[in-house]
């Protein structure tokens, strides 16, 4: 990009002591601004990556990687579908489920609920709810005993604990001489769970698959089949392949479709945050313009002498671009080092700051994610570094071009 001559003179100008210390100060602040902007970008994007990953795993703790259901409603031949889907090399587990919306009540308290029937033996293979138990366990769900495991927030709203009775109101109605009556059934609370997503902790009710069949009058059918894959990011592709493999009209969906708007919103926020923080880098980088303009004014006679000695306008332009680019390179390098170090240690630094100042940035009683997770992506680091260098290089073009237009005769007239 630059010849050895341009590099030598440009670096010589950079190392030389300037008569105007204000130029040195602006150069330093430009470098510091670029470093701080790059550090902030890497750290913030890493924290947002951590939040996205944490939320994804919490959602997938209750939502499977993929599901197979019927367009007609209930899924009758789920055993054969389980066998067919299990032959796919990326499907590592599957489990049937029944899911309906209903209500639960205890005393005067009534709450809407998501009623889900699960197989307590197969459920741990497709979800992590068994690892999020506050009390009880999935093994306590036994057929015919009409026990339920509910979210901790739902238990708090109803005022119930392990061993209490709640009434489950099914959306299926019973017709009698008294008219159409909702189906009611008393269940015993066998335990509570907390996955960290209020949507599930405040509404989810788990019961045995056979008890759900009786409550909803579903016979041997289920709502669908939940699948777990070896790589959740391959879920869209695997879902399309399974849709072609299973015979008949079945609806194969993956987790990205269930929460498409949510994850799309996170990606949009990351883009907006990237643009906003990039403005810090841009402002700092364009301070290079001020620095080089003053350097060009300060070195006008030197430029004229170099021109009379045979330097071309292109060489003069290259000399001053070396100076500006060096500021950008050093600032970006410092920023990358600081950003990577901060992103890798933010989970240690933030608790230390909280302890030192006796504060809590994310109170556990307000936020379900009470710490700052961080996940560094090296492609983000590379992109941020590249953009910072490009902005710095662009900022050098105009002052360097003005330097190349210096007329020797005019500059040396009064020397």
Buried (B, 14 or more C-beta within 10 A) or exposed (E): EBEEEBBEBBBEBBEEEBEEEEBEEBBEBBBBBBBBBBBBBBBBBBBBBBBBEBBBEBBBBBBBBBBBBBEEEBBBBBEEBBEBBEEBEBBBBBBBBBBBEBBBBBEEEBBEBBBBBBBBEBBBBBBBBBEBBBBBBBEBBEBEEBBBBBBBBBBEBBEBEBEBEBBBBBEEEEEEEEEEEEBEBEBBBBBBBBBBBEBBBBBBBBBBBBBBBBBBEBEEBBBBBBBBBEEBEBBBEBBEBBBEEBEEEBBBBBBBEBBEEEBEEBEEEBEEBBEEBBEBBBBBBBBBBBBBBBBBEBBBBBBBBBBEEEBEBEBBBBBBBBBBBBBBBBBBBBBBBBBBBBBBEBBEBBBEEBEEEEEBEEEEEEEBBEBBBBBBEEEBBEBBBEBBBEBBBBBBBEBBBBBBEBEBEEBBEEE
